[in-house]
Amino acid sequence: MHNIEAIERRLWNAADQLRGNSEFASNEYFLPIMGLIFLRHAYSRYLNVKGEIEKTLPTRGGKTRPLTKEDFGQKTAIYLRPEAQFDYLVGLSDDKDRAQAIIDAMDAIEEDYETLKGVLPKQEYQVLDNVLLGRILRVFDDASLKSASGDVFGRIYEYFLTQFADQGAHDNGEFFTPVSLVQMIVNVIEPDHGKVIDPACGSGGMFVQSAHFIENQHGNPTEAVTFYGQEKNPTTIRLAKMNLAVHGLEGDVQKGITYYDDNHEMLGKADFVMANPPFNVDEVDADKVKGDPRLPFGLPGVNQKGAVSNGNYLWISYFYSYLNDTGRAGFVMSSQASSAGRDEQKVRQKLIETGHVDAMIAIRPNFFYTRTVPCELWFFDKNKLEDKRDKVLMIDARGIYRKVTRKVYDFSPEQLKNLTSIVWLYRGYQNRFLELQRSYIQECLQQAGELNLFLSEFNSKAILIEIVKIYLKKEQIDTSPLEVLKELGTAIDAVSWVGRGIVQQAELLSNDYFDKLPLENGALHAAAETIAPWADQCRDLIKEIDLVYKLSVRLTDHCEKELNARESEHYNVRDINRMKKALDEARKDAVEQLRLVRYFYKQTHWLQEHFPDAILRDVPGLVKLVDREEIEKNDWSLTPGRYVGVAPEEIDEDFDFEEALREIHVELSDLNAEAVELAATIARNFEELGA
């Protein structure tokens, strides 16, 4: 969906009115807001599957069987009674008690779903202004979302969780793990059956992404897996159950402090373990946990206060001990843990000697919304092939990221796939690796095939040059000295010529053999080599398009400043400005499309450059398969950067200097705004202190 980022921001800004128009603090109003997002998201999923279900309902005697919650459960959605449907709530007039209507909606859902009893927010709405509630409801009924396809509200739900985490709205944001890290864990361990446990489940993101993985494999998560969660915070448990329910999922989420509680008694029973536990906790009572059967490698160090010096290896031991004989685990952990010394090193050595440590992935700082620290993803596999038992796959992904905001990074979908493909090669899944290459090549061709529309639109907007020529002719101005006019004409011709060539080549290749491209490494390399020249032309064409726009602006500036065009009846400033704006918009669209073509080619190139034979190999700065002997020589360290070395410096041919300057300018503006706000806060604090 186009402009989803702008829609998310608009929804958030409107919902954030509650902070200024209610008595709620940020850690209080997130639940009523998430309750409304829950209702809207649930209704969106309800509508998405309702039509499909109705087509399959049996009819007897001319009457169709009514819809049931079981029908919706099979489609990973929840059934909603009429009074719980979002359009009913939105349609309430100001003389109706909206708070009570929302409470009634929540009650209706809880009556149908036993697992949600006492979970959904209700009484919180009673203290909100009726008119304000109506405004917030209408905000979440945004017209641009009604025709949206895909799991748009799932993304918005996650966006709101992210925003609340960024505000530290709940438990310092610990309830939310960045989606791309969860997806990376899911991609590696592939939780597609059996029992899945998260002993620090937060808002349940691990479960939701596991369900998405199963759905992408054309499976039914409600039939394939059973989710078990444990969480210490009652409010976060409510959020987790809402998150599961809105996706049509069920899970046994219980309250407990995992250091002392094992409510699910999962020792040796889990098929998959996933988690993002709190890092570096140093307050766990050693006497209470020292005999715990979930600590097969013993206690890490104990400090003078009788507490475990660092809880990281308690969590690591729990995750390992929960696995059954064929289980896999994937979890986020502080980067300190992989090379920690003393008693923690002893535990790590015993763990490595089991042969079940499968892979380690290093993640750069700023992936978390409330933490700037780097981290690592750990993976266990108790069903490793014999030839992998004494080896660990080390991946240093610190140089792979996408900048989301000034403060936050993540992985793009393609970066996730590329990192996952390394694990595929490690496990011998070569066909998956080849299929990914082929999908990039086909996507590159598809995007190239759509270029014609964008280039035609740009060329039609470049008619600005003809308008200026008419003005010059009518004013009888000699155009021979105007070098910019000649340069602009040449640039426009170049855009048409180069663009036409790229489109024609893409169409020819697509119609020729790319649609039937074999899943064979040599053929894929040949295909990439064929694409490479015009993928490079896309980069050159971007420069030409930018040049056309710059020269157009320079030409009009010259006319207005040097030739007094504003005084002429043959020069309409308003029309000229409107055309410049339209040209700029067409420029942005064409450039973005050209970048997409080149982007997908570069993904193919990245895979082929790093793994030319479609076989796992050591790549400096990225990946190395390390044996136990080397790990022992390095103090049993599991830090990937210690093994993979340093990558050779690469020159980014697509680096956009002007875009980088714009980003720096925006960042500087943000920092200045923060500085002003901080100065005002300090001044107020001094005033309150009477200073």
Stockholm file with secondary structure:
# STOCKHOLM 1.0

chainA/1-691         MHNIEAIERRLWNAADQLRGNSEFASNEYFLPIMGLIFLRHAYSRYLNVKGEIEKTLPTRGGKTRPLTKEDFGQKTAIYLRPEAQFDYLVGLSDDKDRAQAIIDAMDAIEEDYETLKGVLPKQEYQVLDNVLLGRILRVFDDASLKSASGDVFGRIYEYFLTQFADQGAHDNGEFFTPVSLVQMIVNVIEPDHGKVIDPACGSGGMFVQSAHFIENQHGNPTEAVTFYGQEKNPTTIRLAKMNLAVHGLEGDVQKGITYYDDNHEMLGKADFVMANPPFNVDEVDADKVKGDPRLPFGLPGVNQKGAVSNGNYLWISYFYSYLNDTGRAGFVMSSQASSAGRDEQKVRQKLIETGHVDAMIAIRPNFFYTRTVPCELWFFDKNKLEDKRDKVLMIDARGIYRKVTRKVYDFSPEQLKNLTSIVWLYRGYQNRFLELQRSYIQECLQQAGELNLFLSEFNSKAILIEIVKIYLKKEQIDTSPLEVLKELGTAIDAVSWVGRGIVQQAELLSNDYFDKLPLENGALHAAAETIAPWADQCRDLIKEIDLVYKLSVRLTDHCEKELNARESEHYNVRDINRMKKALDEARKDAVEQLRLVRYFYKQTHWLQEHFPDAILRDVPGLVKLVDREEIEKNDWSLTPGRYVGVAPEEIDEDFDFEEALREIHVELSDLNAEAVELAATIARNFEELGA
#=GR chainA/1-691 SS CTTHHHHHHHHHHHHTHHHHSSSCCHHHHHHHHHHHHHHHHHHHHHHHHHHHHHHHCCEETTEECCCCHHHHHTTTCCCCCGGGSHHHHHTCCTTSCHHHHHHHHHHHHHHHCGGGTTTSCCGGGGGSCHHHHHHHHHHTTCHHHHTCCSSHHHHHHHHHHHHHHHTTTTGGGTTCCCHHHHHHHHHHHCCCSEEEEETTCTTSHHHHHHHHHHHHTTCCHHHHEEEEEEESCHHHHHHHHHHHHHTTCCEEEEECCTTTCCTTCCTTTEEEEEECCCSSCCCCBHHHHTTCTTCTTCCCCBCTTSBBSCTHHHHHHHHHHHEEEEEEEEEEEETTGGGCCHHHHHHHHHHHHTTCEEEEEEECSCCSSSCCCCEEEEEEETTCCGGGTTEEEEEECTTCCEECSSSCEECCHHHHHHHHHHHHHHTTCHHHHHHHHHHHHHHHHHHHHTHHHHHHHHHHHTTHHHHHHHHHHHTTCCCTTCHHHHHHHHHHHHHHHHHHHHHHHHHHHHHHTGGGCCSCHHHHHHHHHHHHHHHHHHHHHHHHHHHHHHHHHHHHHHHHHHSCGGGCTTCCHHHHHHHHHHHHHHHHHHHHHHHHHHHHHHHHHHHHHHCTTSSCCCBTTTEEEEEHHHHHHTTTCCCTHHHHCCCCCCCCTTCCHHHHHHHHHHHHHHHHHHHHHHHHHHHHHHHHTTC
#=GC SS_cons         CTTHHHHHHHHHHHHTHHHHSSSCCHHHHHHHHHHHHHHHHHHHHHHHHHHHHHHHCCEETTEECCCCHHHHHTTTCCCCCGGGSHHHHHTCCTTSCHHHHHHHHHHHHHHHCGGGTTTSCCGGGGGSCHHHHHHHHHHTTCHHHHTCCSSHHHHHHHHHHHHHHHTTTTGGGTTCCCHHHHHHHHHHHCCCSEEEEETTCTTSHHHHHHHHHHHHTTCCHHHHEEEEEEESCHHHHHHHHHHHHHTTCCEEEEECCTTTCCTTCCTTTEEEEEECCCSSCCCCBHHHHTTCTTCTTCCCCBCTTSBBSCTHHHHHHHHHHHEEEEEEEEEEEETTGGGCCHHHHHHHHHHHHTTCEEEEEEECSCCSSSCCCCEEEEEEETTCCGGGTTEEEEEECTTCCEECSSSCEECCHHHHHHHHHHHHHHTTCHHHHHHHHHHHHHHHHHHHHTHHHHHHHHHHHTTHHHHHHHHHHHTTCCCTTCHHHHHHHHHHHHHHHHHHHHHHHHHHHHHHTGGGCCSCHHHHHHHHHHHHHHHHHHHHHHHHHHHHHHHHHHHHHHHHHHSCGGGCTTCCHHHHHHHHHHHHHHHHHHHHHHHHHHHHHHHHHHHHHHCTTSSCCCBTTTEEEEEHHHHHHTTTCCCTHHHHCCCCCCCCTTCCHHHHHHHHHHHHHHHHHHHHHHHHHHHHHHHHTTC
//
